[in-house]
Amino acid sequence: MDDPVVLVVDDSPTVRKIVQLTLQRERIQVVTAGDGLSALAAVADEQPDLILLDIMLPRMDGYNICQVVRRNMAFRDMPIIMLSGKDGLFDKMRGKLAGSTEYITKPFDSAELVQTVKRHLDSAVVRERATQRAMQRQQRMRRRV
């Protein structure tokens, strides 16, 4: 089975880099996007196992991204963790209504972030997605030979 893939979506290059380095130390592959439309393209292209999603993004906010991803049957069960500086009850409820799996507020504790991500990556749905991705990669390699 391949290492899990996490898509980190945040308009701050600093936050993206901190999360990327934190997760890569745990043998988690990281793909990043800085805006909403790039995030949707990355979901389609990379088929990540989990999304860490900021709310305030250019071109499409995190709530809308979450709703779009949830409408696609291929990604309906993918864990989506909102990672946002908005910490009000309304924001958390709106995230839940949009389809988020969990909500972490910034600034975040790195150990808590890793623990939360690993807990969701350990689900059967995510393991199955990783197995399918590995099989698809092998099939592409066989076609090239």
Secondary structure as GFF3:
##gff-version 3
##sequence-region A 1 145
A	DSSP	beta_strand	5	9	.	.	.	ID=ss1
A	DSSP	alpha_helix	13	24	.	.	.	ID=ss2
A	DSSP	beta_strand	29	33	.	.	.	ID=ss3
A	DSSP	alpha_helix	36	46	.	.	.	ID=ss4
A	DSSP	beta_strand	50	53	.	.	.	ID=ss5
A	DSSP	alpha_helix	62	71	.	.	.	ID=ss6
A	DSSP	three_ten_helix	73	75	.	.	.	ID=ss7
A	DSSP	beta_strand	80	84	.	.	.	ID=ss8
A	DSSP	alpha_helix	89	98	.	.	.	ID=ss9
A	DSSP	beta_strand	102	105	.	.	.	ID=ss10
A	DSSP	alpha_helix	110	121	.	.	.	ID=ss11
A	DSSP	alpha_helix	124	144	.	.	.	ID=ss12
###
